Amino acid sequence: KTPIKYGRVAMGATQTADGVTVEFEGGKTKKHALAVLACGNRIRLLRNDLDVEPDTYVSWIVRYLPSSLKKDMPDHEICALGGSKHMIFSFPGEIALIAPYDLSDRSPEELQKIFEEQGFDPNLTKFISQTITNKVKNFTIYRTDVAKNWFQGRVVGLGDAVHPMSPASARGATLAIQDEIELAECLAKQRDEEASILGTGPVAANALKRELLDYQRARKKPAETMHRIEGYRLKYGMEVKSKLGLAARDTVYQSLFGLARNIGKIVGTS
């Protein structure tokens, strides 16, 4: 088995009849029977293989608090929605701020003011001004329609590579895991007793194509359904601007979450 190596940036992939050669940053290459793309960011460089054209959705900046303040933060993850595509993810010791524009050049005090103006709880935003200024991570989040083709030859996509989701969905990781399970089950099938689907030759190539088509058929519709739901959430939840609209949205969300908890309790005791 080939050991897993983390922190390697893929720059491109070249296919041949018997495998895929992946080129990494720095010029190193590695050949495998199958290349699986799972990251929405890296798909920008490999999109020709799957015909995916992602658009920038929002910018994501992660700021860290001094270790002495971790004890003052909630000891669990918090996802808070503001207005105009602003979000806050809070973890013990760090805060992720999301907005539809670049936040990287803003001071902690400016960031706190920006997010307070978007309707966030001051008990949460107060931590922003206390973050460390010399320890910041910046990301860009991409969102696009579900890809028409989830594989080309021996390059196959899953997760954000074929259906990038916004943080508002809170479903990206779940969908990716479901994709992985379905893909693994399809690849485990041996429809031809004389050739592995990851082998060489036309028999193996045809068998691989059948299995990848089965994978795409099984997972594409659930991804498209979640994408539509996410679109409604973005339109009626994330893009709200007025204070009255934010109050109405939060009231509806709290009622729905309360109903879900009560149903869970009833189901759990029945």
Disulfide bonds with the S-S distance in Angstrom:
none
